[in-house]
Amino acid sequence: MKKGNWIIAFAIIAACAWAQEPQPESHRGFYLDVGAGGFSYMTYGSAADSTLSSYASAQSADRLKVYLDLGIGWAVGPRMYVVGHVDGFGDGFFSGSTALDQINSYLYAIGIRYYPFVTGLVLGVDVGVSRLAVTSNASGVGSTPLSGGAGFTLAWDFGGAPTGWTAEIGARALYLAVSDPVISNVIAVTPFLNLVIK
């Protein structure tokens, strides 16, 4: 394993060990979430949606939509974290095992995660910049300029304590104000499962 990988692995293990120590609510600190989702709803505007549907039919292609996310933050109160967050949606077209084209939508944002009842309900909102990148047969063919975007989270935290390991299940919605001649704006909604250290 390369030296950099050892350092990253050590940092993650140390963070996990710290998070496992029982701490009172007032000692919330580090926050990390990583997760994934699927069965996503995505729309790129009526014109682009129609074009993509026609393309899938013409190619007899299957369409697969996958969501990934990563958030790192710090507590600013007993029930709230400020979080830097990256969302990625992959919308791919496949013919058998062959990848045809894929649209990747990204949101790079800063926001909050609020736990109104310490654990249980989770509310989140993020604001940042977004972009789309299009690939064809696994080679990049272009991307849109950076533009505005926002994300919204509604989830349930299954942890029984304010800190430590937990799992969160919920829904994530994104609005990406894309600057593109064909794609007007991107709206995406997906269920997700996150593993969280806090």
N, C-alpha and C positions, 0 to 999 in steps of 0.2 A: 504494500500500500504506500502511495506517495505521502511525503511529509505533510502536505496540505490536507490530505484526506484524514490523516491521523489527528491533526489539530481540530478539524471539524467534528470528527467522531468524539473526541475528548470533550469538546464544548457542549455537544448535545447530551452526552452522558452526565456531565456535571450539572447541566440545567435540569435534567430529569431527576437527578438525586436531590437537588435543592427543592424542586417542586414537590417531592414526596414528603418532605418534612412537614408535619402539621403546624399550621400557622394561624393565628387569629385573623379575623376578617380585616383588621386595620393594617395588616402586614402584606396585603396583596402587592405584588411587584411585577416580575417578568411575565410576559404573555407570549405564547407561541401556538399557532394553529396551522394544521396542514390537513387538507381534505380533498374529496373528489365527489363528483356527481354524474348523473346520466339521465336519460329520458328527458332531455332538455327541450324547452320550447324556444325557438329563435326566429325572429323576423328581421329582414333587411330592407323593408319597404316593399310595397306591392309589386313594383317593376322587377326588382332583383329577385324576389321570391318566385315570381312566375318564370324568370329565366333559369333559375336553379332547378325548379321542378321539371322544366322541359329538358334541361341537360341530363338530369338523373334518368328520365324516361328514355331519352335517345341513347344513352350509354348502357341502359339496363343495369344501373349502378345502385348498390345499397348505400344508404346514408347513415353515418354514425356520428353522434354528437356526444362529446365528453367534456366535462368541466373539472378543472383543477384550481386549487387556491392555496395561498401561503400568506400568513399574517404574523408580524412580530411587533410587540408593543410593550407598554409599561402602564401600570396603574396610576391614575391621577385622583383616585378616591376609593372608598370602600366598595363601590359598585360600578366603577367605570374604568375603562382602559382607552388610551389613545393608541391606535394601531396603524402601522404601515401595511398595506395589503396589495397583493398582486392576484388578479383573477385571469384565468385563461380558458377560453372556450375553443375547442376544436370541432369543426363541422366538416367531416370528411366524406368523400365519395369513393367507393370501392367496387371493383369488378372482381368478384371472387377474393383472392388474397392480394390482388394488385391495387395499390393506391393510385387513384387518378388525380383528383384535385382536392385541395383542402383550404378552408378559410379559417384562420386563427384570429380570434378577437381577444384583445388584452385591455385590462384596466389597471393602471398603476395609481394607487390612491392612498390618502390618509383619512382616517375616520375614527369612530368611537365604537366600543362595544359596551352596552349598558345592561346590567343585571339588576332589574328593579327589586327582585326578591332574594338577592345574594346568590342564589342558584335557581335553576329552573328556567324561566323565560329569559331569552336573550334578544335584545334589539340592537341593530347596527345600521350606521349610515356612513358612506364614504364618498369623497369627492376627489377627482384627480384628472389624469389625462388618459386617452385611449388611442388605440390604433388597430388596424386590421392588416394582416399579412396573408398573402395568397401564395400557395405553393402548387406546383404541378409536377406529378411523378417524382416527389421528394426533392425537387429543386426550387429554390425561391424564385418567384417571378415578379414580386412587387409588394408594396405596402402603402397604406394611406399616411398622410401627414398626421402628426399628433393633434388631437382635438379633445374637447371636454368629455367628461363621463361621470357617472354616479352609480353607486351600488347601495342596495338595501338588503338587510338580513333580518329574518324572523326565525328563531330557532329555540330548541329546548335543550338545556344543559342537564345531563343525567347524573352529574356528580352530586354527592351528598354533602360536600364541604366547599367553602369558598375558594380553596386553593388545592393544587395537586392535579393529577391526571383526571381527565374526563372525556366523555364523548358528547358531541352535540349533533343533533339531527334537525334540519330545517329547510328553509327555502331561501334562495338568493336570487335577487333580480338586478339586472344591469341595464342602464341606458347609456349608449355610446353615441355621441353626436359626430358621426363620421363625415369627413369631407371627401366625397367621391361622386362622380357624375351619375353612377347607376344606383349605388346604395345610399339611401337617404339617411336613416338612422338605424342603429341596431338595438333591438329590445330582446333580452334573453332572461328566461326564468328557469331555474333548475332546483330540484331537491338535492341535498348534499348531506354527507356525513363527514364531520370534522373530528380529529383527535386534537385535544387541547391540553396545554400545560399552563397553569396560572397559579 
